Amino acid sequence: MKNDKIFYHIHKCGIHDDEWQIGRVLETTQNEFTKFSLDFAPYIDIYNQTNVPLNDAIEHAQKIKDIPGQIELLSKAKSCINEYQILIRELAFEDIRRKKFKNLPSRYNCIYLCRKDQIDYWKKHLRSQNYVIYKIEIYGEVFKSRDKLLPKPHESYNSICKQADIYWQYNNSKNFKDDEYLYEGKFKILGNN
């Protein structure tokens, strides 16, 4: 085992937990981050109803002039918009990768990895507090870029595509806390941290 083949993965509990066993060799497939983004639909729970289409909830709130309901709706709408902004970013990044950087791992199908010294950085960026950190060995090449190269949510699609080009061209041997490693292929679970 070479040290450059040892990484850490922050695994969100509740997603394929039965597969994540020490000693097992797994292979990457479409990751849950991408699956969630591609399957996301703007349904919300509001006005004592569940799975209300966002547009229907907006129309209802406008008709009844319910200020507390509109405030709640605004908060939920912000979450929906955020999910769509992530989806747009990921679609643009994949489009640029396919056109110009086919040899690099897809953000759709990769596993996200980090070095041991980065674990605290990435834990702070998770939306969940329910996770297990696994030490893994990879068998192929890993792609390194940086979190700071991801575009801001308010950027235009054209700007996102330009930023994607910069992200995929990243080549720096220095280590930064916000480095992100993308890997596609087989890997072995060595332990949990």
RAVEN-V387574 format. One record per run of one state. SS is the DSSP state (helix for helix, strand for strand, loop for the rest). FROM is the first residue (numbers start at 1). TO is the last residue. If there is no record, write none. Layout:
ss->SS from->FROM to->TO
ss->SS from->FROM to->TO
//
This chain:
ss->loop from->1 to->2
ss->helix from->3 to->5
ss->strand from->6 to->12
ss->loop from->13 to->24
ss->strand from->25 to->27
ss->loop from->28 to->31
ss->helix from->32 to->39
ss->loop from->40 to->42
ss->strand from->43 to->46
ss->loop from->47 to->48
ss->strand from->49 to->53
ss->helix from->54 to->64
ss->loop from->65 to->66
ss->helix from->67 to->100
ss->loop from->101 to->110
ss->strand from->111 to->114
ss->loop from->115 to->115
ss->helix from->116 to->124
ss->loop from->125 to->130
ss->strand from->131 to->138
ss->loop from->139 to->142
ss->strand from->143 to->146
ss->helix from->147 to->149
ss->loop from->150 to->156
ss->helix from->157 to->169
ss->loop from->170 to->178
ss->strand from->179 to->183
ss->loop from->184 to->185
ss->strand from->186 to->192
ss->loop from->193 to->193
//
